[in-house]
Amino acid sequence: VQLQASGGGLVQAGGSLRLSCVASGSISSVNVMGWFRQSPGKQRELVATIISGGSTSYADSVKGRVTISRDNAKNTVYLQMNSLKPEDTAVYSCYYGGMNGNYWGQGTLVTVSS
């Protein structure tokens, strides 16, 4: 499974970004996709996940500001981030977990300026 993320960039605090991640290859019909993030000096953090049936989960640090969604027909997962804060600055990596294993994409950098 290959994962290609896009949508990162530089945004001012309070702004919004939408990240996208397209999965290709051998995709299980039942799977979970999501986003992790890591900033310098910090551990990787699970931001949000969504299973193929649509159930979602979020880290407490982003609840109310972030929405994860997916288009199963396109094998694509989205992360809509609003009210961004400087502490959201990180490399965001897409994740896929299915019957055929766990995979991570290379990531896309999100920088939030104060």
KEBAKE-164309 format. One record per residue: residue in one letter; z, y, x of N, C-alpha, C in turn. Coordinates in Angstrom, 3 decimals, always signed. Atoms other than C-alpha are relative to their C-alpha. Example, Ala and Ser with C-alpha at 12.3 -4.5 7.8 and 13.67 -1.06 7.14 Angstrom:
("A", (+0.000, -1.190, +0.890), (+7.800, -4.500, +12.300), (+0.000, +1.200, +0.900))
("S", (-0.060, -1.190, -0.820), (+7.140, -1.060, +13.670), (+0.730, +1.090, -0.770))
//
This chain:
("V", (+0.000, -1.180, +0.856), (+0.000, +0.000, +0.000), (+0.000, +1.235, +0.896))
("Q", (+0.048, -1.272, -0.732), (-0.941, +3.429, +1.324), (+0.394, +1.124, -0.952))
("L", (-0.487, -1.123, +0.801), (+0.669, +6.632, +0.116), (-0.458, +1.297, +0.646))
("Q", (+0.479, -1.283, -0.495), (-0.876, +10.074, +0.471), (+0.629, +1.114, -0.811))
("A", (-0.703, -1.090, +0.669), (+1.312, +13.026, -0.348), (-0.689, +1.327, +0.288))
("S", (+0.547, -1.339, -0.164), (+0.210, +16.607, -0.833), (+0.812, +0.973, -0.833))
("G", (-0.617, -1.023, +0.834), (+1.411, +19.894, -2.251), (+1.105, +0.789, +0.657))
("G", (-1.041, -0.765, -0.679), (+3.945, +21.063, +0.282), (-0.507, +1.359, +0.444))
("G", (+0.387, -1.315, -0.470), (+3.966, +24.560, +1.663), (+1.193, +0.906, +0.122))
("L", (-1.029, -1.027, -0.135), (+5.886, +27.772, +2.075), (+0.142, +0.743, -1.322))
("V", (-0.257, -0.679, +1.265), (+7.518, +29.319, -0.960), (+1.299, +0.793, +0.130))
("Q", (-1.229, -0.793, -0.014), (+10.131, +31.997, -1.544), (+1.059, -0.650, -0.887))
("A", (-1.093, +0.498, +0.827), (+13.521, +31.129, -2.937), (-0.210, +0.422, -1.453))
("G", (+0.232, -0.250, +1.415), (+13.326, +30.861, -6.708), (-1.380, -0.417, -0.472))
("G", (+1.365, +0.390, +0.333), (+9.719, +29.732, -6.580), (-0.113, -1.469, -0.357))
("S", (+0.277, +1.368, +0.436), (+8.084, +26.470, -7.576), (-1.098, -0.621, +0.857))
("L", (+1.047, +0.789, -0.644), (+5.991, +23.751, -6.006), (-0.136, -1.308, -0.756))
("R", (+0.197, +1.341, +0.542), (+4.463, +20.554, -7.268), (-0.583, -0.884, +1.076))
("L", (+0.467, +0.986, -0.952), (+4.097, +17.618, -4.952), (-0.694, -1.134, -0.746))
("S", (+0.720, +1.142, +0.561), (+1.672, +14.786, -5.601), (-0.056, -1.111, +1.041))
("C", (+0.129, +1.136, -0.907), (+1.457, +11.318, -4.117), (-0.851, -1.060, -0.674))
("V", (+0.903, +1.022, +0.522), (-1.370, +8.877, -4.638), (+0.227, -1.296, +0.763))
("A", (-0.149, +1.326, -0.598), (-0.776, +5.192, -4.014), (-1.305, -0.762, -0.127))
("S", (+1.211, +0.810, +0.032), (-3.652, +2.923, -3.115), (+0.297, -1.348, +0.651))
("G", (-0.207, +1.338, -0.524), (-3.995, -0.709, -2.241), (+0.447, -0.943, -1.101))
("S", (-0.465, +1.011, +0.942), (-2.269, -3.633, -3.917), (+1.244, +0.502, -0.723))
("I", (-1.079, -0.630, +0.763), (-0.161, -1.947, -6.583), (+0.530, -0.982, -1.043))
("S", (-0.618, +0.868, +1.004), (+2.284, -4.034, -8.600), (+0.012, +0.708, -1.354))
("S", (-0.046, -0.600, +1.337), (+2.191, -3.494, -12.350), (+1.396, +0.547, -0.292))
("V", (-1.371, -0.487, +0.128), (+5.962, -3.108, -12.220), (+0.425, +0.521, +1.362))
("N", (-0.366, -0.581, -1.289), (+7.069, -0.751, -9.511), (+0.854, +1.240, -0.205))
("V", (-0.734, -1.259, +0.012), (+9.205, +2.210, -8.656), (-0.641, +0.907, +1.041))
("M", (+0.492, -1.000, -0.940), (+7.926, +5.369, -7.033), (+0.989, +1.154, +0.024))
("G", (-0.947, -1.101, -0.094), (+9.863, +8.326, -5.824), (-0.221, +0.839, +1.233))
("W", (+0.062, -0.935, -1.117), (+10.539, +10.969, -3.257), (+1.330, +0.002, +0.748))
("F", (-1.126, -0.234, -0.887), (+12.870, +11.164, -0.306), (-0.255, +1.321, +0.720))
("R", (+0.184, -1.176, -0.833), (+13.463, +14.224, +1.830), (+0.950, -0.075, +1.183))
("Q", (-0.839, -0.057, -1.184), (+14.832, +14.844, +5.274), (-0.211, +1.323, +0.701))
("S", (+0.053, -1.241, -0.756), (+15.655, +18.070, +7.025), (+0.680, -0.234, +1.343))
("P", (-0.537, +0.212, -1.344), (+16.574, +18.462, +10.698), (+1.523, -0.114, +0.017))
("G", (-1.433, +0.177, -0.146), (+20.014, +17.145, +11.522), (+0.685, -0.622, -1.193))
("K", (-0.596, +0.586, +1.203), (+20.518, +15.595, +8.113), (-0.573, -1.379, -0.254))
("Q", (+0.489, +1.327, +0.372), (+20.215, +12.093, +6.742), (-1.066, +0.112, -1.075))
("R", (+1.010, +0.041, +1.058), (+17.300, +11.152, +4.559), (+0.698, -0.116, -1.346))
("E", (-0.615, -0.059, +1.331), (+18.131, +11.852, +0.942), (-1.010, -0.426, -1.059))
("L", (+0.841, +0.374, +1.127), (+16.723, +10.207, -2.151), (+0.015, +1.137, -1.018))
("V", (+0.082, -1.152, +0.903), (+15.504, +13.031, -4.376), (-0.140, -0.446, -1.455))
("A", (+0.255, +0.437, +1.366), (+14.136, +11.279, -7.446), (-0.829, -1.271, +0.014))
("T", (+0.806, +1.203, +0.155), (+12.675, +8.005, -8.636), (-0.468, -0.133, -1.436))
("I", (+0.508, +0.295, +1.335), (+10.623, +6.845, -11.584), (-0.608, -1.392, +0.033))
("I", (+0.562, +1.344, +0.041), (+9.846, +3.280, -12.548), (-1.254, +0.012, -0.876))
("S", (+1.275, +0.041, +0.700), (+6.566, +2.184, -14.059), (+0.166, +0.165, -1.506))
("G", (-0.249, -0.159, +1.425), (+8.155, +2.136, -17.516), (+0.386, +1.414, -0.384))
("G", (-0.266, -1.409, +0.273), (+9.113, +5.792, -17.162), (+1.422, +0.464, +0.228))
("S", (-1.374, -0.427, -0.228), (+12.856, +5.785, -16.506), (+0.108, +0.736, +1.326))
("T", (-0.131, -0.853, -1.176), (+13.905, +8.419, -14.007), (+1.447, +0.113, +0.463))
("S", (-1.320, -0.317, -0.525), (+16.832, +9.226, -11.765), (-0.156, +1.117, +1.014))
("Y", (+0.054, -1.165, -0.878), (+17.696, +12.308, -9.734), (+1.265, +0.106, +0.838))
("A", (-1.165, -0.350, -0.797), (+19.964, +13.330, -6.915), (+0.722, +1.162, -0.680))
("D", (-0.772, -1.079, +0.622), (+22.766, +15.593, -8.100), (-0.446, +1.372, +0.506))
("S", (+0.370, -1.270, -0.614), (+21.513, +18.288, -5.737), (-1.249, +0.629, -0.616))
("V", (+1.241, -0.534, +0.572), (+18.246, +18.684, -7.663), (-0.045, -0.083, -1.523))
("K", (+0.007, +0.141, +1.461), (+19.192, +17.851, -11.256), (-0.136, +1.351, -0.678))
("G", (+0.220, -1.235, +0.738), (+17.975, +20.484, -13.660), (-1.058, +0.900, +0.614))
("R", (+1.005, -0.829, -0.676), (+15.520, +21.933, -11.142), (-1.278, -0.783, +0.317))
("V", (+1.101, +0.863, -0.438), (+13.241, +18.990, -10.414), (-0.346, -0.995, -1.099))
("T", (+0.474, +0.996, +0.961), (+11.135, +16.758, -12.641), (-0.989, -0.924, +0.682))
("I", (+0.935, +0.990, -0.530), (+9.481, +13.561, -11.529), (-0.789, -0.595, -1.159))
("S", (+0.848, +0.592, +1.016), (+6.565, +12.151, -13.477), (-1.054, -0.850, +0.694))
("R", (+1.023, +0.857, -0.608), (+3.762, +9.677, -12.956), (-1.143, -0.224, -0.974))
("D", (+1.191, +0.378, +0.747), (+0.286, +8.783, -14.089), (-0.369, -1.394, +0.491))
("N", (+0.218, +1.379, -0.453), (+0.058, +5.003, -13.928), (-1.484, -0.319, +0.167))
("A", (+1.440, +0.260, -0.102), (-3.702, +5.029, -14.472), (-0.553, +0.500, +1.331))
("K", (+0.450, -0.579, -1.261), (-4.073, +7.127, -11.331), (+0.883, -0.409, +1.172))
("N", (-0.951, +0.400, -1.058), (-1.225, +5.479, -9.369), (+0.538, +1.218, +0.738))
("T", (-0.435, -1.270, -0.577), (+0.082, +8.975, -8.809), (+1.365, +0.381, -0.543))
("V", (-1.313, -0.502, +0.392), (+3.597, +10.349, -8.849), (+0.061, +1.480, +0.378))
("Y", (-0.110, -1.438, -0.193), (+4.425, +14.042, -9.129), (+1.471, +0.394, +0.103))
("L", (-1.341, -0.573, -0.070), (+7.471, +16.079, -8.231), (-0.124, +1.502, -0.226))
("Q", (+0.012, -1.428, +0.327), (+7.722, +19.433, -9.970), (+1.355, +0.581, +0.391))
("M", (-1.239, -0.601, -0.497), (+10.292, +21.563, -8.175), (+0.030, +1.478, -0.376))
("N", (-0.170, -1.378, +0.434), (+11.520, +24.812, -9.701), (+1.298, +0.562, +0.581))
("S", (-1.206, -0.676, -0.489), (+14.141, +27.363, -8.705), (+0.384, -0.497, +1.397))
("L", (-0.213, +0.548, -1.335), (+13.750, +26.295, -5.111), (+0.988, +0.848, +0.791))
("K", (-1.006, -0.633, -0.841), (+16.509, +27.091, -2.650), (-0.321, -0.271, +1.471))
("P", (+0.241, +0.263, -1.433), (+16.430, +27.400, +1.144), (+0.471, -1.393, +0.434))
("E", (-0.500, +1.332, -0.377), (+18.445, +24.181, +1.335), (-0.903, -1.131, -0.475))
("D", (+0.996, +1.001, +0.378), (+15.524, +22.377, -0.293), (-1.048, -0.200, +1.093))
("T", (+0.947, +0.128, -1.097), (+13.574, +22.883, +2.925), (+0.140, -1.353, +0.673))
("A", (-0.025, +1.349, -0.552), (+12.633, +19.437, +4.213), (-1.413, -0.566, +0.020))
("V", (+1.215, +0.792, +0.117), (+9.877, +16.955, +4.778), (+0.220, -0.970, -1.149))
("Y", (-0.097, +0.846, +1.183), (+9.323, +15.205, +1.478), (-0.967, -1.171, +0.144))
("S", (+0.804, +1.215, -0.156), (+8.090, +11.634, +1.658), (-0.028, -0.782, -1.304))
("C", (+0.206, +0.803, +1.192), (+6.687, +9.551, -1.117), (+0.422, -1.442, +0.273))
("Y", (-0.474, +1.382, -0.132), (+8.096, +6.067, -1.741), (-0.591, -0.866, -1.098))
("Y", (+0.463, +0.997, +0.964), (+6.722, +2.980, -3.423), (+0.776, -1.286, +0.232))
("G", (-0.653, +1.288, -0.101), (+8.643, -0.196, -4.158), (-0.524, -0.930, -1.079))
("G", (+0.532, +0.946, +0.963), (+7.092, -3.227, -5.801), (+0.194, -1.424, +0.467))
("M", (-0.126, +1.417, -0.332), (+6.769, -6.988, -5.698), (-0.484, -0.295, +1.418))
("N", (+0.587, +0.204, -1.318), (+4.817, -6.636, -2.457), (+0.678, +0.820, +1.099))
("G", (-0.745, -0.663, -1.054), (+7.400, -4.596, -0.605), (+0.267, +1.462, -0.254))
("N", (-0.347, -1.417, +0.057), (+8.605, -1.068, +0.096), (-0.837, +0.774, +1.014))
("Y", (+0.870, -0.792, -0.855), (+6.416, +1.647, +1.537), (+0.366, +1.480, -0.092))
("W", (-0.210, -1.449, -0.038), (+6.778, +5.291, +2.591), (-1.245, +0.685, +0.536))
("G", (+1.090, -0.796, -0.501), (+4.139, +7.935, +3.069), (+0.457, +0.876, +1.151))
("Q", (-0.299, -0.815, -1.171), (+3.984, +10.357, +5.991), (+0.803, +1.243, -0.334))
("G", (-0.793, -1.153, +0.386), (+5.467, +13.242, +4.102), (-0.773, +1.293, +0.001))
("T", (+0.570, -1.336, +0.072), (+4.681, +16.821, +3.292), (+1.157, +0.998, +0.135))
("L", (-1.060, -0.958, -0.305), (+6.667, +19.812, +4.520), (+0.124, +1.056, -1.088))
("V", (-0.331, -1.068, +0.939), (+8.339, +22.114, +2.036), (+0.954, +0.951, +0.706))
("T", (-0.836, -1.016, -0.636), (+9.734, +25.346, +3.424), (+0.303, +1.084, -1.036))
("V", (-0.424, -1.004, +0.970), (+11.746, +27.676, +1.205), (+0.666, +1.140, +0.766))
("S", (-0.537, -1.157, -0.710), (+12.351, +31.135, +2.582), (+0.962, +0.775, -0.888))
("S", (-1.007, -0.753, +0.760), (+15.328, +33.240, +1.569), (-0.386, +1.454, -0.163))
//
